[in-house]
Amino acid sequence: MIKTTQLENFRMYNLRNDPKQTTDVASENPEIFESMKRKMMQLHQEIVHEAIDWREFSWQEE
């Protein structure tokens, strides 16, 4: 459910040099990593805010 998802376990990979995503480079690029993480969390919050909470949705037959 979108409304209940939490973001965790962030990692950053250089897909050009490491397409199999074996080496987390977040600690080598902390400023870029934190910037990307903030943007991802902000986008996630926007999506959660706009999403329908299906737990509260009821199907009504006409």
N, C-alpha and C positions, 0 to 999 in steps of 0.2 A: 504494500500500500504506500502510495506516494506520501500521504500525510504523516506516516509514522516512520519513514526512513531517516536514518542518521548517517552522516558521512564520517568515515573513520579510516584509519590505516592508509594515509596518503603516501604516495610514492611518486618519484619522477624518474623517467627513463629518457635516454637519448635514442630515439627510435631509428635515427639514421645510422648510428654506430652500433646499436644494440637492439635489433628488431625482435629478438626473442625475449626482451625485457628481463635480463638476468642481473643487471647491476643498477641499483638505486643510486642516482646521482644527486639526490636532494641535498645531502650534506656538503657536496662540492659546490653547490649553487644556491645557498640559503636565501638570498634576496629574491631570486627568480622563483624559487619554490614557494616561498611565503606569499608572493604576489599572486601566483597561479592558484594557490590554495584559497586565498581570500576571494578571488574571483569565482572559483568553483562554489564556495560556500554561499556567496551572495546569489549566484544563479540558482542554486538549490533552494534557497529561501524563497525566491521569486516563484519558482515552480510549485513549491509546497503551498504558497499563499494562493495561487491561481487554481490549483487542482481541486477537483470535486472530492469530497470525502465520501467515498462509496460506502463506508460503514453506516452512514446516516441515510443512504438512499433506499427508497422502497419502491418496488415495482408494483404499479397499479394497473390492473387489467381494466380495459374499457368495455 
